[in-house]
Amino acid sequence: MPKTCDICGKGPVFGHSVSHSHKASPKKWRPNLQHVRAETSQGAKKIWVCTRCLRSGKVRKAP
């Protein structure tokens, strides 16, 4: 599965998970990507889209 949205380019964000003792360990937050059949300039294709783009109407779903 790809790690970026095909519409807005949203990808994973890196940071640290901080425990109660304040020991930091690396962590990755991944976007909520959905595999959607959508209308594109080349016709209907399956693309990876984040849920923010789906909700805001940036993607037109193919019938």
N, C-alpha and C positions, 0 to 999 in steps of 0.2 A: 504494500500500500504506500502511495506517495505521502510525503509529509507536508505538502503545501496545497493551498486552495488554488484551483485553476482560474478563478475570477479575481480575487483580491491579492493573492500571493501570501496569505497568512500562513505562517509556519510555526515550528516548535520554538518555545522560549526556554532558555537555560537559566538556572539559578541554583540556589542552595536550599536544601531542606534543613531547618535548624531545630535540633532536639531541645528538650527541656534543659539539658546541661550546656546548651549553646554550642554543641559540636555540629559543625556544618558539613553536610555531605551533598554531592552533586545531585541535581534533580532536573528532569525535563518535563515541561508541560506541553502536551500536544493539542492541536486544535481539534474540534469535533467535526470531522470530515465525513461526508456522505457521498456515496456513488450514485449519481443521478443521471438519468437520460434527459439531456437538455438540447434545445435548439441552438446551433452554432452557425457560423458563416459557411461551414462545409456541410451543413445538414444536421440531422439528429445524431448526437454522439453521447457516449457515457463519459462523464467528467467527474472529478473530485471537487466538491464544493463544501465550504464551511456552512454551518447552520445560520450564521449571521447573514450571509449573502442570500440564502434561501428565504429567510424571513423577511428581508428588506425588499425582495422582489427583483434583485439583480439578475436572477436566472429565470429563463422562461422554459418550463418543462415541456418536453415533446410528448405528443399524444401516443 
